[in-house]
Amino acid sequence: MTYNAFGLSRDISSDVKRLVRQKCGFGCVICGLGIVQYEHVDPEFKDARKHDPDAIALLCPQCHAKITTGMWSKARVKLAMRNPKCLQQGYSREFFDIVDDHPSLQFGGVLLRNCPTPIAVAGHPLFSIEPPEYPGEPFRFSGLFTDSNGQVTLSIEDNEWKAATRSWDVEVKANSITIREKARKIHLLLKVNPPKEIIVERLDMVLAGLRFEANGDFLRVHFPNGGCNEFTSCIADNCMIGMSF
Ligand SMILES: [Zn+2]
């Protein structure tokens, strides 16, 4: 563990990190990319006596490198912190790494393989997987997740994901995206195992009157009439529509 001259550890507490994420709109303050690092701006880490969320910015690795090498100025970061890119546009964004092979979707207890429309709701695709536009290009995964109030929190279009800044918290760590509605209330935990697996590990989502609840190895679909279907260890393979509700 690294400490500065004032005995401050490099490790930032999870609460301070969340405050920084909320303040920055969950992405790089300069360009809006959703894969980020925490950078002490003013004061810099060597001069800091505490981890002050107002003095720390989210930066993507590329913008971070431009600042630390001196190619770009700290003034640019300070300016961006006052008007973060993600809060301007309403989302942070990045791409999933999918190649020229049909990706699979593990949705709680259901594995959907080779299904162009893994899940459809009320006749509309909730997710779609389209073949490459040109040979050698990637398959194109699209879809959306909503929270327990039916608000879109994560939308995906041709492998580009956008996480809405209206969420309480969006945390991108290693190969996962975690979206929380409030403290200790995870609405979505999505993991990727590139280049062809997308895994919904946890979900609590309401769409078109249906509640989708996934946790580890099950998927429960609650219907407006009070009924519920539970799916565990199901595999849908080579179906035009994997699951339809
Ligand atoms: Zn950036």
Residues whose N, C-alpha, C, O or C-beta is under 5 A from the ligand:
A	BS01	ZN	C28 I30 C31 G32 L33 C60 C63
